[in-house]
Amino acid sequence: MIHPLDPFGFGQPGYRKHARRFDPRDLDRDLRGLTVAITGANSGLGLAATRALAARGAKVWMLCRDMAKAEGVRASITGDTSLARLDVSDRVSIRALDIPTPDVLVHNAGMLASVREDVGGLERTVATHVVGPWLLGERLRAATTIWVASGGMYTQKLDVAGMFDPPGAFDGVTAYARCKRAQVVIGRRLGQHVMHPGWADSPGVETSLPTFYQLTRSVLRTPEEGADTIVWLAATRPATPAFWFDRAVVPEHVFPWTRHDAAQEDVLLARVAEAAARP
């Protein structure tokens, strides 16, 4: 059994240890006929998942904000891909998206802000990680949805007021972790899969968490290793939604002070639905 706070588990040594129990037949399959939409597909985990799924025959819609960058990397991908512009923090952009309903939707796009920035009346971290994905999911109605969370959520309890009405000074790391906790709750309440990739090397980690990156770069997972469970979930689509890490179900809480009750989850879902419905 994977312990979620194994000090070496989030890095590459943990991935290699956990991978010993993987069944190689799970990803040795032809995915032709499967359509997957991935937000933030032009770099990091999203690009790694796009490459892996397209290489196995899936049709992948790359939903990206930076079209020039996305066009550049798309040319290097082997397989069937299409590109559509999407800024998942922008409700107008989400409502303008016009693609066929995918079989699988991967909420991967993310950011970690250093200063508070509002977009459409919401703090950008909340808009990008919570409200935008909720609205996108409502619009696309994919049969299978995968949320890419973060192990950082283990440090935070559900704090709806702190997300939507943050008091005092803004802390981007805390805002990010709170939103990742919210993703886990939303995914479970909607009957969807949620995973976290461990410590994976990506442009976002290097630029947003430079000290962490310098301290851990020697043990960071490759983007492909971090994206493995995304690919596995999209390819195998387990019948029972759960919170996953390295293809195994892991607990949502490891510290007693992060626990909450169902009433707080109800408040979260109501606030997110209300925010997503705004013009």
C-alpha positions in Angstrom: 0.0 0.0 0.0 1.2 3.5 -0.8 1.6 5.8 2.1 0.7 9.3 0.9 3.4 11.0 3.0 6.2 8.6 2.3 9.1 11.2 2.2 10.5 9.6 -0.9 7.2 8.6 -2.5 6.4 11.8 -4.3 9.7 11.9 -6.2 11.2 9.8 -8.9 12.5 7.0 -6.5 8.9 6.6 -5.3 7.6 6.4 -8.8 10.1 3.7 -9.8 9.3 1.8 -6.6 5.5 2.0 -7.2 5.9 1.1 -10.9 7.1 -2.3 -10.1 3.5 -3.4 -9.4 2.1 -1.8 -12.6 0.5 -4.2 -15.1 2.2 -3.3 -18.5 -0.9 -4.7 -20.3 -2.9 -1.8 -19.0 -1.3 0.6 -21.4 -0.5 -1.9 -24.1 -3.7 -1.2 -26.0 -5.1 0.4 -29.1 -7.0 3.5 -28.1 -8.4 4.3 -31.6 -12.0 5.5 -31.2 -11.3 7.2 -27.9 -11.4 11.0 -27.8 -9.7 12.9 -25.0 -9.7 16.6 -24.3 -6.8 18.0 -22.2 -6.5 21.5 -20.8 -3.0 22.9 -20.7 -1.8 20.3 -23.2 1.1 22.3 -24.6 3.6 21.7 -21.8 4.5 19.6 -18.7 2.1 16.9 -17.7 -0.5 17.9 -20.2 1.9 17.5 -23.1 3.3 14.3 -21.8 -0.3 12.8 -21.5 -1.1 14.1 -25.0 1.9 12.4 -26.5 1.2 9.1 -24.7 -2.5 8.9 -25.6 -2.0 10.1 -29.2 0.8 7.5 -29.6 -1.7 4.8 -28.7 -4.3 5.9 -31.2 -6.5 8.3 -29.2 -7.8 11.5 -30.7 -6.6 14.3 -28.4 -8.0 17.8 -28.3 -5.3 20.1 -27.0 -7.1 22.9 -25.1 -4.6 25.7 -24.7 -4.4 29.4 -24.0 -1.1 30.1 -25.8 -1.9 29.0 -29.4 1.5 29.9 -30.8 3.3 27.7 -28.3 0.7 24.9 -28.8 1.1 24.9 -32.5 4.8 24.6 -32.1 4.7 21.6 -29.9 1.8 20.0 -31.7 4.0 19.6 -34.8 6.3 17.2 -32.8 3.5 14.9 -31.6 2.9 11.6 -33.4 -0.8 10.8 -33.7 -4.2 12.5 -34.1 -4.4 15.8 -32.4 -6.5 18.9 -32.8 -6.0 22.3 -31.2 -8.6 24.7 -29.7 -8.0 27.9 -27.8 -9.2 27.9 -24.2 -8.4 30.1 -21.2 -9.9 28.0 -18.4 -9.9 31.0 -16.1 -12.2 32.9 -18.4 -15.8 32.0 -18.5 -16.3 33.7 -21.8 -13.5 31.6 -23.4 -15.1 28.4 -22.0 -18.5 29.3 -23.3 -17.0 30.0 -26.8 -15.3 26.6 -27.0 -16.7 24.5 -29.8 -15.4 21.0 -29.9 -17.2 17.6 -30.1 -18.0 15.9 -26.7 -15.0 13.9 -25.7 -15.0 10.5 -24.0 -12.5 11.8 -21.5 -11.9 15.3 -20.1 -8.7 16.0 -18.3 -8.6 19.1 -16.1 -4.9 19.7 -16.1 -4.3 23.4 -16.8 -2.9 25.1 -13.7 -0.9 28.1 -12.3 0.6 29.3 -9.1 0.3 33.0 -8.6 2.8 35.2 -6.7 0.4 38.1 -6.3 -3.4 38.3 -6.2 -5.0 38.9 -9.6 -8.7 38.9 -10.3 -10.4 37.7 -13.4 -14.1 37.9 -14.0 -14.7 38.8 -10.4 -12.7 35.8 -9.1 -9.2 35.3 -7.8 -7.3 33.7 -10.7 -6.2 30.6 -8.8 -9.8 29.8 -8.0 -11.0 30.6 -11.5 -8.3 28.4 -13.1 -8.4 25.4 -10.9 -12.0 25.3 -9.7 -14.7 27.4 -11.3 -13.4 27.2 -14.9 -13.1 23.4 -14.8 -16.5 23.1 -13.3 -18.0 25.1 -16.1 -16.0 23.3 -18.8 -17.2 20.0 -17.4 -20.8 21.2 -17.6 -20.4 22.2 -21.2 -18.5 19.1 -22.5 -20.3 16.4 -20.4 -17.6 13.9 -20.9 -18.3 10.3 -19.8 -15.0 10.2 -17.8 -13.5 13.2 -16.1 -10.0 13.4 -14.5 -8.9 16.2 -12.2 -5.1 16.7 -11.9 -4.7 17.8 -8.3 -1.5 18.0 -6.1 -0.1 16.4 -3.0 0.1 19.9 -1.7 -3.6 19.7 -0.8 -2.7 17.4 2.1 -1.5 20.5 4.0 -4.8 22.4 3.7 -8.4 21.8 4.9 -11.4 22.8 2.8 -11.7 26.6 3.2 -14.4 28.0 1.0 -14.3 31.5 2.5 -10.6 31.6 2.2 -10.9 30.7 -1.5 -13.6 33.1 -2.5 -13.2 35.9 0.0 -9.5 35.7 1.1 -8.7 38.0 4.0 -5.4 39.7 4.5 -2.3 39.2 2.5 -2.4 36.8 -0.5 -0.3 33.6 -0.3 -0.1 31.9 -3.7 1.0 28.6 -2.4 -1.8 28.4 0.1 -4.3 29.5 -2.5 -3.1 26.8 -4.8 -3.2 24.1 -2.1 -6.7 25.1 -1.1 -7.9 24.9 -4.7 -6.4 21.4 -5.0 -8.2 20.3 -1.9 -11.4 21.7 -3.5 -10.7 19.7 -6.6 -10.6 16.5 -4.7 -13.9 17.2 -3.0 -15.6 18.2 -6.2 -14.3 15.2 -8.1 -15.6 12.9 -5.4 -19.0 14.6 -5.1 -19.5 14.5 -8.9 -18.4 10.9 -9.2 -15.2 11.7 -11.1 -11.5 10.6 -10.9 -8.9 12.8 -9.2 -5.2 12.1 -9.2 -2.0 13.7 -8.1 1.3 13.4 -10.0 3.8 13.6 -7.2 6.8 15.9 -7.7 7.2 16.2 -11.4 9.5 18.4 -13.3 7.7 21.1 -15.3 8.1 24.7 -16.4 5.5 25.7 -13.8 7.4 24.2 -10.9 10.6 25.8 -12.0 9.2 29.3 -12.4 6.6 29.3 -9.5 8.6 27.4 -6.9 12.2 28.1 -7.6 13.5 27.3 -4.2 11.6 24.0 -4.1 12.8 23.2 -7.6 16.4 23.8 -6.7 16.2 21.6 -3.6 14.3 18.7 -5.3 15.4 18.8 -8.9 17.6 15.8 -8.5 14.7 13.6 -7.5 11.9 15.2 -9.5 9.8 12.8 -11.7 9.9 13.3 -15.5 6.7 14.8 -17.0 6.0 11.3 -18.4 6.3 9.7 -14.9 4.1 12.4 -13.4 1.5 12.0 -16.2 1.4 8.2 -16.0 -1.7 8.0 -13.9 -3.5 10.4 -16.1 -2.8 8.2 -19.1 -3.7 5.1 -17.2 -7.0 6.5 -16.0 -7.9 7.7 -19.5 -7.0 4.4 -21.1 -8.5 2.0 -18.5 -11.3 4.2 -17.1 -11.8 2.4 -13.8 -15.5 2.0 -12.9 -15.2 3.4 -9.4 -14.0 7.0 -9.2 -11.4 7.7 -6.5 -8.4 9.7 -5.5 -5.4 8.2 -7.2 -1.6 8.3 -6.9 0.6 6.1 -9.0 -2.4 4.0 -10.2 -3.4 3.2 -6.6 -6.2 4.6 -4.5 -4.9 6.8 -1.6 -6.7 8.6 1.2 -7.8 12.2 1.0 -6.5 13.1 4.4 -3.4 12.3 6.4 -3.7 15.0 9.1 -6.8 15.2 11.4 -6.9 19.0 11.2 -7.7 18.9 7.5 -11.0 17.0 7.9 -14.3 18.7 7.2 -18.0 17.8 7.1 -20.5 17.3 4.3 -22.1 20.7 5.1 -18.9 22.4 4.1 -18.7 20.5 0.9 -22.3 21.6 0.1 -21.2 25.2 0.6 -18.3 24.7 -1.8 -20.5 23.2 -4.5 -23.0 25.9 -4.2 -20.4 28.7 -4.3 -18.7 27.1 -7.4 -22.0 26.6 -9.2 -23.0 30.2 -8.5 -19.7 31.5 -9.7 -19.7 29.4 -12.9 -23.2 30.6 -13.8 -22.1 34.3 -13.9 -21.9 36.0 -17.3 
